[in-house]
Amino acid sequence: MHTPFLISSRLRLFPMLIGGTDVFNKFKDSEGNLRESLIGDVGGLLSLYEACRLRCHGDSILEEALSFATTYLESINENKVSTSLAKQVSHGLKQPLRKGLPRLEARHYIPLYQEDPSHDEVLLALAKLDFNLLQEQHRKELGKITRWWKAIDVSRNFPFARDGIVELFFWISGVYFEPEFALARDILTKVIALTSILDDIYDVYGTLEELALITEAIQKWDVDAMDGLPEYMQAYYKELLHLYEEIGNELAIEGRSYRLIYAKEAMKKQARAYYQEAKWFHTKYTPTLKEYMPLQLITSGYGLLSTTSLVGMGDVVTKHTFEWASGDCKIVKAAETICRLMDDISSHHFEQKRGHLVSAVELLMKERSMSELEVEKEIRKGVIDAWKDTNEEFLRPTAVPAPVLTRVLNFSRAMDVMYTNGDHYTHSGTKLKGSVTLLFVSPLPM
């Protein structure tokens, strides 16, 4: 069953989008404006608001409808609607369903559904049971991954690196929460964890000479390449090779060894991009925005993760799927764009203190003589456009099966949850702590 289906009551207008956005013309008056009579139906307005999040480029009616619905939802009199509906509106304005992680949204919605006098007791009990059973599975997976992480001894071997394995598991469980993707979650969480260490090696610790050595070693992908690396890089390289060897063994059992080739090539590409970025920083070279963005889309890591997310999936993934993911596909580029731009908005002050390369914020301010406020508005527009690209990729016919597209969509969703109003990965003691508690610590009371 998987509890996210419960939130479908907030999506009453989604099916209308299949027939095209012209169907929204019926909600307009003779002067072409959205009818004021709509504001009396708060539940309908909330559905309209959520449906508009599936808009694509050129959907002017949905743009107008989104502005209309948002304005009135922000001004509703909470005393004139049910407590449950008022809470749904408040949450939806902060976290639209399209940009939310399905399982986290289900966790928020189930208690609200329970407050609705018309709720179905059997459905509610099944939803709670389903949530709690899967939560227990996720706990066991997290325990296994935490033991692996502790064995690496990050605090001793890589004291400069961010140590957030729980946050990373939260991130990846957002990409696929379903029980059948346990292996995929395990693989991708471990890969993103080692990539996070590698990112910090390039960003904050290694000298340029050392970074050249680790980059070359990763390109060779051979244990003999460990010779000549500094001790901390040897420790890292050993863990990297060992992880991918374990992944290869798992894939061989299923007759899917070809997938490891794509995973390795994605990691090699990531290291090359990190090194290019490091060269810019260490030589004090300030790139133009035109130079910056293509490289920074790669260093966002979402291309690497999109490819690697396919490795542990089942028969829905083929060689064609890997070729698609490794190419210039629109939805992966959109996810990379959302990741890079939201990261730059949320983290650029902190990254500058760490001695990081300039971000899109600084480059736009310099090249276009814009204020920081104007730049952030421009960047947020870029994020909105990337979401429209994402929505367009789900229009039929799709380039690859929907379960594959959904993985990439969920990467963008995870970014929205983790980086809206701050970098909640690096500074996880605030919003993210509460989300982790909801998903992995507190079961729903039966």
TIZALO-547992 format. One line per 5 residues: their letters; for each residue x negated, y, z of C-alpha. Coordinates in steps of 0.25 Angstrom, whole numbers, always signed. Each point is the difference from the previous one (the first is absolute). Layout:
BEGIN
a	X:Y:Z  ...
***
This chain:
BEGIN
mhtpf	+0:+0:+0  -11:+10:+4  +7:+12:+8  -3:+11:-10  +13:-4:-8
lissr	+8:+6:+12  -4:+14:-4  +8:-1:-13  +11:+7:+6  -8:+13:-2
lrlfp	-2:-3:-15  +15:+1:-5  -4:+9:-12  -12:-8:-5  +7:-9:-10
mligg	+5:+12:-7  -14:+4:-4  +0:-13:-9  +10:+7:-9  -8:+13:-1
tdvfn	+0:+12:+8  +11:+6:-9  +10:-7:+10  -3:+11:+10  +7:+11:-9
kfkds	+13:-5:+6  -4:+7:+13  -1:+13:-7  +10:+11:+0  +5:+8:-13
egnlr	-12:+10:+2  -10:-12:+0  -3:+1:+15  +1:-12:+10  +13:+0:+6
eslig	+1:+6:+14  +10:-10:+4  -11:-10:+0  -5:+5:+13  +11:-6:+8
dvggl	-5:-14:-3  -13:-1:+8  -2:-14:-2  +2:+2:-15  -10:+12:+0
lslye	-10:-9:+7  +2:-11:-11  -2:+11:-11  -12:+5:+7  -7:-14:+0
acrlr	+5:-3:-14  -7:+13:-5  -13:-5:+5  +0:-10:-12  -1:+12:-10
chgds	-9:+0:-12  -6:+11:-8  +11:+9:-6  +11:-4:+9  +4:+14:+2
ileea	+14:-4:+6  -7:-9:+11  -9:+12:+3  +12:+9:+2  +7:-11:+8
lsfat	-12:-2:+9  -1:+14:+3  +15:+1:+3  +1:-13:+9  -12:+4:+8
tyles	+5:+14:+3  +13:-5:+5  -6:-12:+7  -9:+10:+8  +12:+8:+4
inenk	+10:-10:+4  +7:+2:+14  -4:-13:+7  +12:+1:+9  +9:-2:-12
vstsl	-6:-14:-4  -3:-13:+7  -12:-1:+8  -5:-11:-9  +2:+8:-12
akqvs	-7:+12:+6  -12:-8:+3  +0:-6:-14  +0:+14:-6  -11:+5:+9
hglkq	-9:-12:-3  +3:+1:-15  -4:+14:-1  -14:-3:+7  -2:-14:-8
plrkg	+8:-3:-12  +3:-14:-3  -7:+0:-13  -13:+4:+6  +2:-8:+13
lprle	-6:-14:+3  +12:-9:-1  -3:-8:+13  -2:+13:+8  +13:+6:-5
arhyi	+7:-13:+3  -5:+1:+15  +5:+14:+0  +13:-3:-6  +5:-12:+8
plyqe	+2:+7:+13  +8:+11:-8  +8:-11:-7  +3:-6:+14  +6:+14:+4
dpshd	+10:+0:-11  +13:-5:+5  +3:-8:-13  -13:-8:+0  +1:-15:-2
evlla	-5:-7:+12  -5:-13:-7  -7:+8:-10  -7:+9:+11  -4:-13:+8
lakld	-6:-6:-13  -7:+13:-3  -6:+1:+14  -4:-15:+0  -7:+1:-14
fnllq	-7:+12:+4  -5:-6:+13  -5:-13:-6  -8:+7:-11  -6:+9:+11
eqhrk	-5:-12:+7  -6:-5:-13  -7:+14:-2  -5:+0:+14  -7:-14:-2
elgki	-6:+5:-13  -5:+13:+7  -6:-8:+11  -8:-9:-10  -5:+12:-7
trwwk	-4:+7:+12  -8:-12:+4  -7:+1:-13  -2:+15:+2  -6:-2:+14
aidvs	-10:-10:-6  -5:+10:-9  -3:+9:+12  +2:+14:-7  -3:+8:+13
rnfpf	-14:-6:+0  -3:-2:-14  +7:+12:-6  +2:+10:+11  +2:+11:-10
ardgi	+12:-7:-7  +15:+2:+4  +5:-12:+8  +15:-2:-3  +3:-14:-4
velff	+14:+1:+6  +3:+13:-8  -5:-7:-13  +8:-12:+3  +12:+9:+1
wisgv	-4:+6:-13  +0:-13:-7  +12:-6:+6  +7:+12:-6  -5:-5:-14
yfepe	+6:-13:+3  +8:-4:+12  +6:-13:-5  -4:-13:+7  -4:-7:-13
falar	-11:+11:-2  -8:-4:+13  -12:-4:-8  +1:+13:-9  +1:+8:+13
diltk	-12:-7:+6  -9:+2:-12  +4:+15:-3  -1:+4:+15  -15:-6:+1
vialt	-3:+7:-14  +5:+13:+5  -7:-1:+13  -14:-2:-7  +3:+10:-10
sildd	+3:+10:+12  -14:-3:+5  -6:+2:-14  +7:+13:-1  -6:+5:+13
iydvy	-14:-5:-4  +0:+8:-13  +7:+12:+7  -6:+2:+13  -12:-9:+3
gtlee	-9:-5:-12  -11:+8:-6  +1:+2:-15  -12:-10:-2  +7:-11:+9
lalit	+13:+3:-8  -7:-3:-13  -4:-14:+6  +13:-4:+5  +7:+4:-13
eaiqk	-10:-8:-8  +2:-12:+9  +15:+0:-1  -2:+0:-15  -9:-12:+0
wdvda	+9:-7:+10  -11:-10:+4  -5:-4:+14  -14:+3:-5  +4:+15:-2
mdglp	+0:+1:+15  -15:+1:+0  -5:+14:+2  +13:+5:+6  +0:+7:+13
eymqa	+4:-9:+12  +14:+6:+1  +2:-1:-15  -4:-14:+0  +10:-3:+11
yykel	+11:+6:-8  -4:-6:-13  +0:-14:+7  +14:+2:+5  +5:+5:-14
lhlye	-6:-12:-8  +5:-10:+11  +14:+6:-1  +1:-1:-15  -6:-15:+1
eigne	+12:-3:+10  +10:+6:-10  -6:-8:-11  +1:-13:+7  +15:+3:+3
laieg	+2:+4:-15  -7:-13:-4  +10:-9:+8  +12:+7:-8  -8:-1:-14
rsyrl	+0:+15:+0  -15:+3:+0  +0:+9:-11  +6:+11:+9  -13:+1:+8
iyake	-6:+6:-13  +9:+12:+0  -1:+2:+15  -15:+1:-1  +0:+9:-12
amkkq	+10:+9:+8  -10:+1:+12  -12:+2:-9  +8:+12:-7  +3:+6:+14
arayy	-15:-1:+4  -4:+8:-13  +10:+10:+3  -4:+2:+14  -14:+1:-4
qeakw	+3:+11:-11  +7:+8:+11  -11:-1:+9  -10:+5:-10  +9:+12:-2
fhtky	+0:+2:+15  -15:-2:+3  -5:+8:-12  +10:+11:+4  +7:+0:-13
tptlk	+14:+6:+0  +8:-7:-11  +11:+7:-8  +14:-5:+2  +0:-7:-13
eympl	-12:-8:+4  +5:-2:+14  +13:-6:-2  -3:-13:-9  -11:-4:+10
qlits	+9:+3:+12  +11:-8:-5  -10:-12:+0  -6:+3:+14  +15:+1:+6
gygll	-2:-15:+0  +14:-2:-6  -4:-6:-13  -9:-10:+8  +11:-4:+9
sttsl	+11:-1:-11  -9:-10:-7  -3:-7:+13  +14:-1:+4  +3:-9:-11
vgmgd	-11:-10:+4  +8:-7:+11  +14:+0:-7  +7:-12:-7  +3:-4:-14
vvtkh	+7:+14:-3  -15:+5:-2  -7:-4:-13  -13:+4:-7  +9:+10:-8
tfewa	+4:+6:+14  -15:+2:+4  -3:+6:-14  +12:+10:+2  -5:+4:+14
sgdck	-14:+2:-4  +4:+8:-12  +6:+14:-1  +14:-3:+5  +8:+12:+4
ivkaa	+5:-5:+13  -13:-4:+6  -6:+14:-5  +13:+6:+7  -4:-7:+13
eticr	-14:+4:-1  +5:+15:-2  +9:-1:+12  -11:-6:+8  -11:+10:-4
lmddi	+9:+13:+1  +7:-4:+13  -14:-3:+6  -5:+13:-5  +11:+8:+6
sshhf	+0:-7:+14  -15:-3:+2  -8:+11:-7  -3:+8:+12  -4:-12:+8
eqkrg	-8:-5:-12  -8:+13:-1  -4:-1:+14  -5:-14:-3  -9:+6:-11
hlvsa	+9:-6:-11  +1:+4:-15  +9:+11:-3  +14:-3:-2  +11:+4:-10
vellm	+4:+10:+9  -13:+8:+0  -2:-2:-15  +13:+5:-3  -1:+12:+9
kersm	-14:+3:-7  +4:-2:-14  +13:+6:+0  -2:+11:+11  +12:-6:+8
selev	+3:+1:+14  +0:-13:+8  +15:+1:+2  +2:+1:-15  -10:-11:-3
ekeir	+8:-10:+9  +13:+4:-7  -7:-3:-13  -5:-14:+5  +13:-4:+6
kgvid	+6:+3:-14  -10:-10:-5  +4:-10:+10  +15:+2:-4  -4:-2:-15
awkdt	-7:-13:+4  +12:-6:+7  +8:+3:-13  -11:-8:-8  +2:-11:+10
neefl	+16:+0:-2  -2:+0:-15  -8:-13:+1  +12:-7:+6  +9:+3:-12
rptav	+2:-12:-9  -7:-6:-7  -11:+0:+11  -15:-3:-4  -1:-11:+10
papvl	+10:-7:+10  +7:+9:+10  -7:-7:+12  -13:+4:-5  +5:+15:-2
trvln	+5:-1:+14  -13:-2:+6  -6:+13:-7  +13:+7:+4  -3:-4:+15
fsram	-14:+5:-1  +6:+14:-3  +10:-2:+11  -11:-4:+10  -7:+13:-4
dvmyt	+12:+8:+3  +2:-6:+13  -14:+1:+4  -4:+14:-5  +13:+8:+1
ngdhy	-3:+12:+9  -14:-5:+4  -10:-11:-2  +6:-11:+9  -10:-11:-4
thsgt	-12:+8:+5  +8:+6:+12  +9:-12:+3  +4:+4:+14  +12:+8:-4
klkgs	+11:-4:-10  -7:-13:-4  -1:-5:+14  +15:+0:+1  +2:-7:-14
vtllf	-9:-11:+4  +7:-2:+13  +14:-1:-7  -6:-10:-10  -9:-9:+8
vsplp	+2:+2:+15  +15:+3:+3  +10:-11:-5  +15:+4:-2  +8:-3:+12
m	+10:-11:-4
***
